């Protein structure tokens, strides 16, 4: 049966996780290592890993234009600080970003595939993704079909992801697990493995539209899954926590987890991204030593 290949893949990994044990492991890891990463250099790196995001109902061509122009201005005002990794917008704003963004090193990510629910026809998801790429998106963020996953329709989940990855081609595709809906560490790890197996270039915690969004425990389990997948396949997968990052300590928390679980190889803004709309100013304020409201 076709489903057997998914069960065979799952069998290669330990998916029976204890939520309380995971919480204790995360608590110990952060207690031992968080403070050592509370440095200006780490904060500069985190600023360069930010996916500056605007995903509001009120977004307009005018507001997105201003959003991108701030990224352009940043290069002139803070040349010594590099730049954010990405701007992240709805697909209908890909062209504005493409036409306006001056720094070619900043990626243009578009949420696609009926974000944030993933509830529509695959044909619609394919069309939306293709249009975003045509208009200039260099990365695509999709949401794993969570309902299918919770119904144990693993083939359906994998087919969705694989079909959209085929549309993306060489463009990077992030798969959002919406970990708050998955409830358990075991589910989060299984969803991570399935998404990577199906073609994800990154796995991402959440849309930021539901609570709970990113949590240290979910990040820890996802990073463990990425590590084990890399050890078994040699394929390096990126990680993106998103949603709920309000203070600099949140960003340092995810940095610490990635550093301790995945190691130095993941500590570049190619492999670690932070999805946020509010954290850039706080990182900038900490780095400069004064309150800054630039973005």
N, C-alpha and C positions, 0 to 999 in steps of 0.2 A: 504494500500500500504506500501511496505517495507520502502520507503523514509520517511514515517510519523514519524518513531522513531527518526530520526535526527531533523526534524522540531520540534517535541515535546521536544527534549533535548534543542534545541536553545531557545525555548519559556521560559525556566526556567531562562534565563539570559538576562540582558539588553545589546543588541547588537547594539543599535542605539547610537553610540558615535559621539561626535563632535570633529573633529581633532584639531581645534583651542583651544577648552577648555582643551583637553588633554595636548597640548603644554604648556598652562598656568599653569596647575596643576604641571607638571614636573618642570617647571621653578621655581615655588614657593617652591616646595619640596626641590630642590637642593640649592636654595638660603638660605633656613632656616637650612638645615642639613648637607650639603656636608662637610663644613670645620671641623665640630666636628669629622668627621671620618678620618681626615688626620693625622693619628697617626702611629707610628712604629708597634704597635700591630695589627692594621687593615691590614697594608701592609704585615705583616708576614702571617696573615690568608689568604690574597688574593694570596700570593705566594703558599700556600698549597692548594689553590683551582684551580690553573692553570692546564689546560689540554695542556701540551706541545705538539705542533703540527708540523708535517711535512707532507704537502700534495702538493708536488711539482711534476711537470712533470719530473724533473731531479732526483727524488729520486731513489736510488739504494740500493742493499743489503749492500754495503760498507757504504753509507752515513747514512742509518738507523742504522747500527751497531754503528757508531760513535755517533749518536744522543742518542741512549740508553745508551752507555757507559758514556756519560756526566751525565745522571741521576744517574747512579751507583756511579760515582765519587763525586757527590754532597753530598751524605750521609757522606762521609769521610771528605770532606773539610768544610762542614757547618752542623755538627751534631746537633747544637742547633736550626737550622731553620726548622727541619722537612723535608718535601719533597713535590714535586709537586703531584697533585692528580692522574694524568693520563698521559700516552703518547698516542697520537692519530696519526694513520697512515692508509695507504691504506691496504685493506685486505690481499694482497699478502705478506705483511711484518709482519703479526701477528706472524708467527712462529719464526722469528728472534727476535722479542720483547720477546716472551715467553721464548725462549732459553737463552736470554742474560740478561734480566732484573733481578736484584738481590733482589730488595725490593718488597716483596710480597704485600705490602700495596699500591703500585702504580698500578692502573688499566691499562689495555690495551684496548683502544677504537679503533675500526675500522669503518671508513665510509663505508657504504655498500648500496646496492640497486640502483646501477648506480649513485653514487655521481659524480658531484653535480646536475645533471639534473633530476634524477629519471625517465628518459625516456627510459624504456626498458620493456621487458616482465616480468610479475610477477615471472615466472619460473626462469628467470635469477637472479632476486633480491633474491629469496629464496635460490638458489644455492650459490650465492656469500656470503650471510649471514651465511649459514650453514658451508661453508668452512672456513670463518673467525673464527667462534666459534670453529670449530674442531682444527684449528691451534693455538688457545690460546687466542683469543679475549675474554675479560671479559665484555665488553660493546660494543654496536652497535649504530652508528649514521646513521639514514636514512633521506632522504629528502621527505617531504610530496609531493605527486604528485600535483604540483601547478596548472598545466593546468586543471586537473580534478576539482580542487577546484574552480577555476575561472569560469569554465563552470557549476558550481553548481551540479556537480556529486558527492554529498556528500557520497553516498553509495560506489562509486568507491574509494574515498579517504580512507574511513574507512575500507573497505575490504583490501586494500593494507597494511595499518598500522597493522590491526589485524592479517593478515596472517604472516607478518614479526615478529610480537611480539610472535606469536605461535612458530616460529622457534627459537627465542631467549630464550623462556622459562623463567627461573629465571634470566637470564642475563639481565642487565638493557638496555633499548632501548630509545635513544633520538630521537625525531622527530624534524627535522629542518623545520621551516615554510617558510624560505626565505622571510622575512617580507618586504624587499625592493620591491618585486614583488606584494605584496598584496595591497600596496598603502594606504589603509585607516585603521584607528583604528578599525572600525567595522569589517573589514575583518580579521584583526589580531586577534581580540578577538574570532570571529567565528571559525577561523582555530585552535586557542588554545583549545577551548572547544571540537571541533571535534576530535582533535588529542588525547586529554586526554581520551575522551569517548571511543576511539578506542583502547587504550592500551598503550599510551606513558608513560614511567616512568619519562622522562624529556621532556620539550619543549625547543627548542633552536632557537635563532633568525635567524641565517643565515649561509650560507656555507663559507662566506668570499671570494667567487669567483665572486660575483656580487655586484654592488653598487646601492643604499646604502646598507651597511651591517647592523650591529647592530646600533640601535639608542636608546637614552634614552626614547623616546616616545613609541617605540615598546616594550621595556622592561617593562615600566610602565603598559601598557595594558595587556601584558602577565602575569605579576605578579598579577594584579587584577583578571584575569581569573583563575589563580592558586588558589588564595585565595577563590574566590567564589565557585570553584569546590570542594575545601577542605571542605568548610562550608556545602555544600550540600551532599557530599558523604563520608566524613571522609578519603578520599584518598589523601595522600601527594604526590605532583608531584614536581620534581626538576626543576631548571631553569638554562639555560646556554646561556649567551650572547657570541657571537662569531663574529669575523670579524670586522676590523676597529679599534680595540683597540691598539692605538699607544703609548699612554703616561699613566703614573700612574693615572692621574686625571680621565681617562676613566674608569679604574677599580674601583676607588673610587666612581664614579658616579653610576655604576651598584650596587655596595655594598650598597650605600645609598638608592637606590630605593627598593632593596630587604628588607633592614632593616625596612624601613618606611611602605612599603605596606604589606609585608608578616610577618615580625617580627623575633624575635630571633630564633624561631624554624627552620628557613631556613638558619641560619648563621653557617652552618657546611659545610665542603667540600664534604659531601655526597649529600647535596641538592643544593648547589651553586657551579657552575663550570665556569671557564673562558676559552674560547677557543682562544688560541693565540700562535703565534710562536715568537713574539718579545718582549712581555711584561715582561717575567720572569727576564731578565737581568736588566730592568729598576726598577722593584720592588726590586731586590737584591741590586742594587746600592743605592736606597733610604734607605733601611734598614741598610746597612753597612756604609753609609756616604761617600762612594767613588765609582768612576766609575768601574763597574764590567762587563766584557764580558765573562761570564762563559759558558752559553749555546750557 
